[in-house]
């Protein structure tokens, strides 16, 4: 006769509710709610900028060429 499973000695853990359908930082779609301070949340793509000098570009291109050459020399099938 099969043995019944024992009940867990600890109560089930409380978990956070799932995020809303519109995303965590956005707020509800227009016309479906009242906003507390009148501003809408973020959530759109924000490009990250950086500066690169001509020397940075040259070093990057040289590193990629050396990387490619090493992989072709050592790991390409012969």
N, C-alpha and C positions, 0 to 999 in steps of 0.2 A: 504494500500500500504506500503511495507516495507521501512524502513528508510535506506539510504545509510550510510556506515561507513565514518566517517570523516578522513581526512588525518592527520597524526601525526604532531603536531606543530614543532617538532624538526627533523632535518635531521637524516638519519640513521647513526648509529655509525660505525666508521671504525674498522675493526677487523684485527688481525694479519693473515698473510697467513698460511695455514696449514703446518705442518712440512714436510720435504722431506720424501720420502718413505724409505730411508735408515736409518733414525733416526737423532736425533738432533746433537749428538756429533761425529758421525762416519765419515761423508764425503761420497761422492758417491762411489759406488762399483768400484773395480779396473778397470782401463782402460776407465773410462767414464768421467774423468775430470782432470784438472791440479791443483795440490796442491800448495798453495802459498809458504810454507816454507819447503816442502818435508816431513813433518811428517803427519802421519795419526792420526785421532782422537781416543779417547778412546771409551768406550761403552761396553766393554766386562765385564763379571762378575769379581768382585774383592772381594775375601774373606776378611772378617774383623776378625782380630785376637785379642785375649785377653788372659790374664794369669789367671789361676785359681790354687790355692794351694789345698793341700789335705784337709785343713780345710774348704775352700770354697765348695768343693765337698761334704764333710760330712754335712755341714749346708744345702746345697741344697737338698740332699737326705732326710734329717730329715724333712725339711719343706714340701717336697712333700708327705712324708708318713703321716705327721700330717694333711695336707690338705685333703688327701684321706680319712683318718679315720674320720675326721669331717663331710665330705660330706656323707659318708656311714652312720654314726650315725644319722645325722639330716635330710638328704634329700632322702635317699633310700626309696623306697616304701616298706611298710610292708605287 
